[in-house]
Amino acid sequence: MSEVAYHRTIQRRLSLEVVDLALRFSSVRQWLLKRGDRALYEFYCVKRFEGLPLPVQELRHRVIVNLLHSIERAFADGRVGPSVRKRVLEVLVGQMVANARKNVAPFIELHGFEPPAFLLVSPTQRCNLCCKGCYAASSATTPATLSYATVRRILQDKRDDWGSHFTVISGGEPLLYKSEGKTLYDLFREFQDNYFLMFTNGTLIDERVAERLAELGNVTAAISVEGFEKETDRRRGVAVFRKTEHAMHVLRKAGVPFGISLTATKENADALMQERVIEHYFDDLGAIYAWIFHYMPIGRSVDTELMVTPDQRKRMLERQLELLNNRGLFFIDFWNGGPLSGGCVSGGRPGGYFYIDWNGDIQPCVFVPYAVDNINDVYNSGRTLSSVLDNPVFAGWKSWQTEYRGRNGQQAPRNLFAPCPIRDHYDVAHNLLTKHKAKPTNQDAADAIQSQEYRNRMLEYGRELSQLLDPMWEMAMHETSAPLDPKHSAPGNSSRPAARKNAAE
């Protein structure tokens, strides 16, 4: 390291220490929140980043501000430990915000387009549970595992080539991962310049695990639940709910930020959106965020009748908007939340992601079990991780996404409440996957894509959904009384009518 680089590193570390110290004071945090709120509003609603309609941009602004307020509340009541605080500053703020454009600039200069923002990797299929309808068909008898060397190289490549410092880990149960004498903790320790979101069933998180995660500081755990005890244990097994609650208690005590991951089915969709569920996880247990996944008829025991109905999905959308607008929560429904991400984020799109499973199979999305390549074959043939982005399935996927979301403001986007190419527009995914001979990753996936009955059911679902949500989308885009109306302010926000007028102009 040169003398100049050395002094810059020291200066940067000292700056982080000063900011870390300052953030311990409520008055400083509140001042920063107000400054951040104004800057985000300017970015999303005045400058109109990505050119999406103003109601969409205002909702995106709202969601980010909600997350900032959630983090501030966690700082205030001690839910964020010292190591976590430093990693948040260094990685989330330092790398993913302050240096975001600088990090991706070399890739853009070389390839002419923006890289994905992150990867979702499931390093092992093994799991200590056997949940009904599991997308991964995981159990204790499914030992498929990526080698540690391969996982390490994947993370190195996405960091060095894409400038990506965010990684999502799923499974199987990630905490069961073992390879070459290494575990997930070794990966977290080796990549301290990455921040990890780990989806886990929570049953293996005890005081010792929580302390290790707190020491590492660069991991947040999203714990899977189905509502309360009855719903969770019915799908996941006896006494699982109590174990997940214990996990949340010990994580909170250790200062590790966590959230919840809810899987909505026809059987529990209305129950898990009830106020008492929200209060229990956010207010009583201390969750900072929530992700909602709708049951997809893939994986173990495919059952299209378990899907959230179109009527339920409309109610879930209305409830999500209420929680975002009126409760100030970071509560994201991956299907109904299309406006928040500018549509579908899979298929390796700019700012999005793609998925690599325990066999190395590369897929557009964790809920699209059809491989376009295999990471082991990629590396063995001398290709790079980035070469996967040229795959024709990914190219077609991204082309459809771009058209659907309005070509960055050149035309009006289609209904972003229904953005999914396999759930809401099944023929889009079906045609791309069959045309380019994507490989089913399991027998259920092979049966599904060949089944005319399955295809008809998915297309019927899309038509029924369109009849309900298209009018809602049109209203949201054209009427100030719509669900995206910015007058419902998040904590610390105002509707800023003057800024809204300027943005519209």
C-alpha positions in Angstrom: 0.0 0.0 0.0 1.3 3.4 -1.0 1.8 6.1 1.6 -1.1 8.1 0.1 -3.4 5.1 0.1 -2.4 4.4 3.7 -3.2 7.9 4.9 -6.5 7.8 3.0 -7.4 4.5 4.8 -6.6 6.0 8.2 -8.6 9.1 7.4 -11.5 7.0 6.3 -11.4 4.9 9.5 -11.2 8.0 11.7 -14.2 9.6 9.8 -16.2 6.4 10.4 -15.3 6.5 14.1 -16.5 10.1 14.4 -19.8 9.4 12.6 -20.2 6.3 14.8 -19.8 8.4 17.9 -22.1 11.1 16.6 -24.9 8.6 15.8 -25.2 7.7 19.5 -26.9 11.0 20.1 -30.6 11.3 19.3 -30.4 14.9 18.2 -27.7 14.0 15.6 -29.8 11.1 14.2 -32.9 13.3 13.9 -30.9 15.9 12.1 -29.5 13.4 9.7 -33.0 11.9 9.1 -34.3 15.3 8.1 -31.4 15.9 5.8 -31.7 12.4 4.3 -35.4 12.8 3.8 -34.9 16.0 1.8 -32.1 14.5 -0.3 -34.2 11.4 -1.1 -37.2 13.4 -2.0 -35.0 15.5 -4.4 -33.6 12.3 -5.9 -36.8 10.3 -6.4 -39.5 13.0 -6.8 -37.8 16.1 -8.2 -35.0 14.7 -10.4 -37.3 11.6 -11.0 -34.6 8.9 -10.9 -35.5 6.3 -13.6 -38.3 8.4 -14.9 -41.2 6.5 -13.3 -44.5 8.3 -12.7 -44.5 10.7 -9.8 -46.9 8.6 -7.5 -44.5 5.7 -7.9 -41.5 7.8 -7.1 -43.2 9.2 -4.0 -44.0 5.7 -2.7 -40.3 4.7 -3.3 -39.2 7.7 -1.4 -41.6 6.8 1.4 -40.3 3.3 1.7 -36.7 4.3 2.0 -37.6 7.0 4.6 -39.6 4.3 6.5 -36.5 2.1 6.6 -34.3 5.0 7.9 -36.8 5.7 10.7 -36.9 1.9 11.5 -33.2 1.9 11.8 -33.2 5.0 13.9 -35.7 3.5 16.3 -33.5 0.4 16.6 -30.5 2.7 17.4 -32.5 4.5 20.0 -33.6 1.4 22.0 -30.4 -0.6 21.7 -31.3 -3.1 19.1 -28.2 -2.3 17.1 -24.9 -3.4 18.7 -21.5 -1.7 18.2 -20.1 -4.0 15.6 -23.3 -3.9 13.6 -23.3 -0.1 13.8 -19.8 0.1 12.3 -20.6 -2.4 9.5 -23.8 -0.5 8.6 -21.8 2.7 8.4 -18.9 1.1 6.5 -20.8 -1.1 4.1 -24.4 0.1 3.7 -23.6 3.8 3.9 -20.0 3.9 2.8 -20.1 1.3 -0.1 -23.7 0.9 -1.1 -24.8 4.6 -0.8 -21.8 7.0 -0.9 -19.7 5.0 -3.4 -22.5 3.3 -5.3 -21.9 5.1 -8.7 -18.1 4.9 -8.3 -18.3 1.2 -7.6 -20.3 0.3 -10.8 -18.6 2.8 -13.1 -15.8 0.4 -14.3 -18.5 -2.2 -15.2 -20.6 0.3 -17.1 -17.6 1.6 -19.0 -16.6 -1.9 -20.0 -20.1 -3.3 -20.9 -22.2 -0.3 -21.6 -24.9 -1.1 -19.1 -25.4 -1.3 -15.3 -24.7 -4.6 -13.5 -27.0 -6.4 -11.1 -26.9 -4.9 -7.6 -26.7 -8.2 -5.7 -26.9 -12.0 -5.9 -29.1 -14.5 -4.1 -27.1 -17.6 -3.3 -28.4 -20.8 -1.6 -25.2 -22.6 -0.6 -26.9 -25.7 0.7 -30.3 -27.5 0.2 -30.1 -29.2 3.5 -32.6 -28.1 6.1 -33.7 -29.3 9.6 -37.4 -28.7 8.7 -39.6 -30.1 6.0 -42.2 -27.4 5.3 -45.3 -27.9 3.2 -44.8 -26.4 -0.3 -41.2 -25.5 0.2 -39.9 -23.8 -2.9 -36.5 -25.6 -2.5 -38.0 -29.0 -1.6 -35.4 -29.0 1.3 -35.1 -31.5 4.1 -32.4 -33.2 6.2 -32.0 -35.7 3.4 -31.2 -33.2 0.7 -27.4 -32.6 1.2 -26.5 -30.9 -2.1 -24.0 -28.1 -1.2 -21.8 -25.7 -3.1 -18.1 -25.9 -2.3 -16.7 -23.1 -0.2 -14.2 -22.2 -2.8 -17.0 -21.7 -5.4 -19.1 -19.5 -3.0 -16.0 -17.5 -2.2 -15.2 -16.9 -5.9 -18.8 -15.9 -6.7 -18.7 -13.3 -4.0 -15.3 -12.1 -5.1 -16.4 -11.8 -8.7 -19.6 -9.8 -8.0 -17.7 -7.5 -5.7 -14.7 -6.9 -8.0 -16.6 -6.9 -11.3 -20.0 -5.4 -10.4 -19.0 -3.3 -7.4 -21.6 -5.2 -5.4 -21.5 -5.2 -1.6 -24.8 -6.8 -0.8 -25.5 -10.5 -0.8 -28.7 -12.5 0.0 -28.3 -16.0 1.5 -31.1 -18.5 1.5 -31.4 -22.3 1.4 -32.2 -24.9 2.7 -31.3 -23.6 6.1 -28.1 -21.5 5.6 -26.8 -22.1 9.2 -26.4 -25.8 8.3 -23.9 -25.0 5.5 -20.5 -26.8 5.8 -17.8 -27.2 3.2 -14.1 -27.7 3.2 -14.1 -27.3 7.0 -15.8 -23.9 6.6 -19.2 -22.6 7.6 -21.3 -19.5 6.8 -19.6 -17.6 9.6 -16.3 -18.0 7.8 -17.9 -16.4 4.7 -19.3 -13.5 6.7 -15.9 -12.9 8.3 -14.0 -13.2 5.0 -16.3 -10.7 3.3 -16.6 -7.9 5.8 -17.0 -5.5 3.0 -20.4 -7.2 2.1 -23.6 -6.8 4.0 -25.6 -10.1 4.1 -29.4 -10.7 4.4 -29.8 -14.3 5.6 -33.2 -16.0 5.2 -33.5 -18.5 8.0 -36.1 -20.6 9.7 -34.6 -19.3 13.0 -34.8 -22.6 14.9 -30.9 -22.9 15.1 -30.4 -19.4 16.5 -29.6 -19.5 20.2 -27.6 -17.1 22.4 -24.2 -18.4 21.1 -25.3 -17.9 17.4 -26.7 -14.4 18.2 -23.4 -13.4 19.8 -21.4 -14.6 16.8 -23.6 -12.7 14.4 -23.3 -9.6 16.7 -19.5 -9.8 16.7 -19.4 -10.1 12.9 -21.8 -7.2 12.5 -22.5 -7.6 8.7 -25.5 -9.9 8.8 -29.3 -9.4 9.3 -31.5 -12.4 9.8 -35.0 -12.6 8.1 -36.8 -15.2 10.1 -39.6 -17.2 8.5 -43.0 -17.3 10.1 -46.5 -17.9 8.8 -48.4 -15.6 11.3 -48.9 -16.9 14.8 -48.3 -20.3 16.4 -51.2 -22.1 14.7 -50.3 -21.0 11.2 -46.5 -21.4 11.6 -46.5 -24.8 13.2 -49.1 -26.1 10.7 -46.7 -25.5 7.9 -43.3 -25.8 9.5 -43.7 -28.3 12.4 -44.6 -28.6 16.0 -43.0 -26.0 18.3 -41.3 -24.2 15.5 -43.1 -20.9 16.3 -41.7 -20.9 19.9 -38.2 -21.4 18.6 -38.5 -18.5 16.1 -39.7 -16.3 18.9 -36.7 -17.3 21.0 -34.4 -16.5 18.1 -35.9 -13.0 17.9 -35.4 -12.4 21.6 -31.7 -13.4 21.6 -31.0 -11.5 18.4 -32.5 -8.4 19.9 -30.6 -8.8 23.2 -27.3 -9.3 21.2 -27.9 -6.2 19.1 -28.4 -8.0 15.8 -31.0 -6.4 13.5 -33.6 -8.8 12.2 -36.9 -8.9 10.3 -39.5 -11.4 9.4 -40.2 -13.4 6.2 -43.9 -14.2 5.7 -45.2 -16.7 3.2 -48.7 -16.0 2.2 -51.0 -18.7 1.0 -54.8 -18.9 0.5 -55.0 -20.4 4.0 -53.3 -17.6 5.9 -53.1 -14.5 3.6 -55.8 -12.5 5.6 -54.6 -13.6 9.0 -50.9 -12.6 8.6 -51.9 -9.0 7.6 -53.9 -8.4 10.8 -52.9 -5.6 13.1 -52.1 -7.9 16.0 -49.6 -9.8 13.9 -47.9 -6.6 12.9 -47.8 -5.3 16.5 -46.4 -8.6 17.8 -43.4 -8.7 15.5 -42.6 -5.1 15.1 -43.7 -3.6 18.5 -43.3 -6.5 20.9 -40.4 -8.5 19.4 -38.5 -5.7 17.6 -38.4 -6.6 13.9 -37.1 -3.8 11.7 -38.5 -5.0 8.4 -40.9 -7.6 6.9 -40.8 -9.4 3.5 -43.9 -11.1 2.2 -43.6 -13.9 -0.3 -46.7 -15.3 -2.0 -46.7 -19.1 -2.2 -45.5 -20.1 -5.7 -46.6 -23.5 -7.0 -43.1 -24.8 -7.5 -40.9 -27.1 -5.4 -42.4 -29.8 -3.1 -46.0 -30.9 -3.8 -47.0 -28.3 -6.3 -50.5 -27.0 -5.5 -52.0 -24.1 -7.5 -54.9 -24.1 -5.1 -52.6 -22.8 -2.3 -51.9 -19.6 -4.2 -53.2 -16.4 -2.7 -56.4 -15.6 -4.6 -56.7 -12.4 -6.7 -59.2 -11.0 -4.2 -56.8 -11.7 -1.3 -54.0 -10.2 -3.2 -55.9 -7.0 -3.7 -56.6 -6.8 0.0 -52.9 -7.5 0.7 -52.0 -4.7 -1.6 -54.3 -2.3 0.1 -53.0 -3.3 3.5 -49.3 -3.0 2.4 -50.0 0.6 1.2 -51.7 1.4 4.5 -48.7 0.1 6.5 -46.3 2.0 4.3 -48.2 5.3 4.3 -49.8 5.4 7.7 -47.7 3.2 10.0 -44.2 4.2 8.6 -43.1 0.5 8.4 -40.7 -1.1 6.1 -43.1 -3.8 5.0 -42.5 -5.1 1.5 -44.7 -7.5 -0.5 -42.5 -8.9 -3.3 -45.4 -9.3 -5.7 -47.6 -6.3 -4.9 -44.6 -4.2 -4.2 -43.5 -3.8 -7.9 -43.7 0.0 -7.8 -41.0 0.1 -5.0 -38.4 -1.7 -7.2 -39.6 -0.4 -10.6 -41.0 -3.8 -11.5 -39.5 -7.3 -11.5 -35.9 -7.3 -10.3 -34.9 -10.8 -11.4 -33.1 -12.1 -14.5 -29.9 -10.1 -13.8 -31.4 -6.8 -14.7 -29.5 -3.6 -13.9 -29.9 -3.0 -10.2 -31.5 -6.4 -9.8 -30.3 -9.9 -9.2 -30.2 -13.5 -10.3 -30.1 -16.8 -8.3 -27.5 -19.6 -7.8 -28.6 -22.7 -6.0 -26.7 -25.5 -4.1 -26.0 -27.4 -7.3 -24.5 -24.3 -8.9 -27.6 -23.9 -11.2 -28.1 -20.3 -12.3 -31.7 -19.2 -12.5 -33.5 -16.0 -13.2 -35.2 -16.0 -9.8 -35.4 -18.1 -6.7 -39.0 -18.8 -7.8 -38.1 -19.7 -11.4 -36.6 -23.2 -11.0 -35.1 -23.4 -14.5 -31.4 -23.2 -15.0 -29.9 -21.1 -17.8 -26.3 -22.2 -16.9 -24.3 -23.7 -14.0 -21.6 -21.7 -12.1 -19.3 -24.8 -12.0 -19.5 -25.1 -15.8 -18.9 -21.3 -16.1 -15.7 -21.4 -14.1 -14.5 -24.7 -15.5 -14.8 -23.3 -19.0 -12.8 -20.2 -18.2 -15.8 -17.9 -18.3 -16.7 -15.2 -15.8 -19.7 -14.6 -13.6 -20.6 -11.6 -15.7 -20.7 -13.7 -18.9 -24.0 -15.2 -17.6 -25.7 -11.8 -18.2 -25.4 -12.5 -21.9 -27.6 -15.6 -21.7 -30.5 -15.4 -24.1 -33.1 -16.2 -21.3 -31.7 -13.3 -19.3 -31.5 -11.0 -22.3 -35.2 -11.7 -23.2 -36.2 -11.4 -19.5 -34.5 -8.0 -19.2 -36.0 -6.8 -22.6 -39.5 -7.6 -21.3 -38.8 -5.9 -18.0 -37.6 -2.7 -19.7 -40.6 -2.6 -22.0 -43.0 -3.3 -19.1 -41.6 -0.5 -16.9 -41.8 2.0 -19.6 -38.3 2.2 -21.0 -37.0 4.6 -18.2 -39.7 7.2 -18.7 -40.0 7.1 -22.5 -43.5 5.6 -22.2 -46.0 4.9 -19.4 -45.3 1.7 -17.4 -47.7 -1.1 -17.3 -49.3 -2.2 -14.0 -46.4 -2.4 -11.5 -48.8 -4.0 -9.0 -48.5 -7.1 -11.1 -44.9 -7.2 -12.4 -44.0 -10.9 -12.2 -43.2 -12.6 -15.5 -44.0 -16.1 -14.1 -46.7 -15.4 -11.6 -48.7 -12.6 -13.2 -47.7 -13.1 -16.9 -47.0 -16.8 -17.1 -46.6 -17.0 -20.8 -43.7 -14.6 -20.8 -41.6 -16.9 -18.6 -42.9 -20.1 -20.2 -42.1 -18.9 -23.7 -38.6 -17.7 -22.8 -37.7 -20.8 -20.9 -39.0 -23.3 -23.5 -37.6 -21.3 -26.5 -34.1 -21.3 -25.0 -34.3 -24.8 -23.4 -33.7 -23.8 -19.8 -33.2 -26.8 -17.7 -35.7 -27.7 -14.9 -33.9 -28.0 -11.6 -36.3 -30.7 -10.3 -39.0 -33.0 -11.5 -41.8 -30.8 -10.2 -40.5 -28.0 -12.3 -40.2 -30.3 -15.4 -43.8 -31.5 -14.9 -45.1 -28.0 -14.5 -43.7 -26.5 -17.6 -44.9 -29.4 -19.7 -48.4 -29.4 -18.2 -51.1 -27.7 -20.2 -53.4 -27.8 -17.1 -50.8 -26.0 -15.0 -50.2 -23.4 -17.8 -54.0 -22.8 -18.1 -54.3 -22.3 -14.4 -51.5 -19.8 -14.2 -52.8 -17.9 -17.2 -56.3 -17.8 -15.7 -54.8 -16.4 -12.5 -53.1 -13.7 -14.4 -56.3 -12.7 -16.2 -58.3 -12.6 -12.9 -55.6 -10.6 -11.3 -55.5 -8.1 -14.1 -59.2 -7.5 -13.9 -58.8 -6.5 -10.2 -55.5 -4.7 -10.1 -55.4 -2.9 -13.5 -58.1 -0.4 -12.5 -56.4 0.1 -9.2 -53.2 0.9 -11.0 -54.9 3.3 -13.4 -56.5 5.1 -10.5 -53.2 5.4 -8.6 -51.5 6.9 -11.6 -54.2 9.5 -12.4 -56.0 10.5 -9.1 -54.6 12.2 -6.1 -57.0 10.2 -3.9 -55.4 7.0 -4.9 -53.6 4.6 -2.6 -50.2 6.1 -3.6 -51.4 9.6 -2.5 -48.4 11.3 -0.7 -50.6 13.2 1.7 -50.4 10.1 4.0 -47.1 11.0 5.3 -44.6 8.7 7.0 -43.1 9.8 10.3 -41.0 12.9 9.8 -42.4 13.5 6.4 -44.5 16.2 4.7 -46.4 15.9 1.4 -44.3 18.8 0.0 -46.9 20.2 -2.4 -44.4 22.7 -3.9 -41.9 20.0 -4.6 -44.6 17.9 -6.1 -45.6 20.7 -8.4 -42.0 21.2 -9.5 -41.5 17.5 -10.0 -44.6 17.3 -12.2 -43.3 20.1 -14.3 
